Amino acid sequence: MDNKFFTFARPYLSFIDKGHLFKKPFNWLYTVMAIINLLVPLIILFTSIDNGVFKLKFKVVLTFILIWLITAFASWISFQIWWDRRSKITYSTQENDEFVATPAFSHFIQTAGETYGTWIGLVGFGFALFTTIILGGEASYLSYQLGMPLGSLMGSGVAAIFIMPIIGFLIIILSRFVSEQIKALVAIANNTKK
């Protein structure tokens, strides 16, 4: 039964079975996430200008500029994480692996955790450091001007200076741990089949 009636969809099924159906969209998603990370500092800048951040006291404007520079740096690093990982997702499975969607999703968990942890570590540290040193108790004003009414929960104070990088580190470790556990189960399942 090798006529076209029964085998027409075979190339499509092969495309699914080899994981290309999952890897290509994840590659596109990673590209979009990388571009979004480059746009975040611009969005924050325009939102802050609309909210009148440059009409405030000098120390608030100075703090905003310093935090914005750290945010731009964190966005650039996050862009690089997504951009680098988008090429590596194509290697998350081998040609004959039976389980192909799970490794792609595991890779996404790892990359998202690395990005989010980096953001919390860098931006949280910078926010806590500069608001504590320059603004003190007026940190909530800057949070409001940045368009983050709950931004004061991000933390300011000496404790937050140390806690935010630790939280970022723990997010990276936890996402990596979960990702590696998923990958280990998939590797065992794929190797057991062989």
Stockholm file with secondary structure:
# STOCKHOLM 1.0

chainA/1-194         MDNKFFTFARPYLSFIDKGHLFKKPFNWLYTVMAIINLLVPLIILFTSIDNGVFKLKFKVVLTFILIWLITAFASWISFQIWWDRRSKITYSTQENDEFVATPAFSHFIQTAGETYGTWIGLVGFGFALFTTIILGGEASYLSYQLGMPLGSLMGSGVAAIFIMPIIGFLIIILSRFVSEQIKALVAIANNTKK
#=GR chainA/1-194 SS CCSHHHHTTHHHHHHHHTTHHHHHHHHHHHHHHHHHHHHHHHHHHHHHHHTTGGGSCHHHHHHHHHHHHHHHHHHHHHHHHHHHHHHHGGGSSCTTCSCCHHHHHHHHHHHHHHHHHHHIIIIIHHHHHHIIIIIGGGHHHHHHHTTCTTGGGGCCSHHHHHHHHHHHHHHHHHHHHHHHHHHHHHHHHHHHHC
#=GC SS_cons         CCSHHHHTTHHHHHHHHTTHHHHHHHHHHHHHHHHHHHHHHHHHHHHHHHTTGGGSCHHHHHHHHHHHHHHHHHHHHHHHHHHHHHHHGGGSSCTTCSCCHHHHHHHHHHHHHHHHHHHIIIIIHHHHHHIIIIIGGGHHHHHHHTTCTTGGGGCCSHHHHHHHHHHHHHHHHHHHHHHHHHHHHHHHHHHHHC
//
